[in-house]
Amino acid sequence: MTRVLTFGTFDLFHIGHVNVLLRAADLGDHLTVGVSSDELTMAKKGRYPVYREEHRLAIVSSLACVDDVFVEQSLELKGEYIAEHRADVLVMGDDWKGRFDHHREQCEVIYLPRTAEVSTTDIIQSIRRDLD
């Protein structure tokens, strides 16, 4: 069995999220998803997510392509998450390209392209503009 591990915030769930999870699932037999905690999202993006942590976990875990979810507390714990979940493949968006190459000693690392023209940040900015 090939175990795939990926991570994300998955806030304002959109087609880009669906695409990356489906592509990650296609790379193996079991997909585990680390959903960034609210605090980690604040540290990464400078804002809290719109949807609370437990809601984002429920959304991601409800998908047929996802076998397991957990809360990601820190970017620096990727190696521990890989070991804990016995991942054979780590999948990240290509906006992180090169950042996790040092984990190639533990598993295969694949960076998938983002879905063009959709991002949570852009959606939030568009809503803010419409409100102003």
C-alpha angles and dihedrals in degrees: 000000000000112000117205124197126193137165140209147141094243093196118163088010110232143164092280089061091048091050096051093046093049092047091047091049090052089061094067150355101267127037122201118185127202109207113204114246118241089253094050090049090053090050093048100040106021091240138073117250119263091231118055120247095254091051092050090049090051093049094050095042091053092065118103092224093057119083101177140007135193138171115266108216101179141013088221091063095064091111091052091047090050091052095042093051093038091233120190092185131033113202122196134166115263090246083078093047112156095003095103101032090114087072090067086096088066102036145338112292119211126182114204123203117253121244107263120244098013130092135143091235091055091048091052092047091049092052091049091051091050091051094050 
